[in-house]
């Protein structure tokens, strides 16, 4: 079940993501970004997944989210590594440590849906409601 929805935007892709906790929100947001980029339907299990641990910092929670998404996007664009699972281990107002599971991108197996060029600060928001956390993020395509 998707934990995000597409929002109207004139030129780029704007999404709203939800999570029960801040950790869930960060994990769901990175997985939403990969879901937008790659067709991963029918590929729920990875055989022999690779693991990476990332620590990302920022000036505040919003900056940390953007920096985290940018690092994840670099893993795909720069190292051709496809994130299949994200487990946030520790999250503060200025840093996150996550364990990522994934594999090398294979263009015969993993069909590219949308090329995301960058994660932007435009329209960025993180809010807590009575039941969940929500973030709005815009991706430059």
Secondary structure, DSSP 8 states (H G I E B T S, - for coil): --SEEEE--SSSEEEEEEESSHHHHHHHHHHHHHHHHEE-TT----SS-EEEEEEEE-SSHHHHHHHHHHHHHHHHHHH-EEEEEEEEEEE-SSEEEEEEEEEE--TTTSEE-----EEEEEEEEEEE-SS-EEEEEEEE-
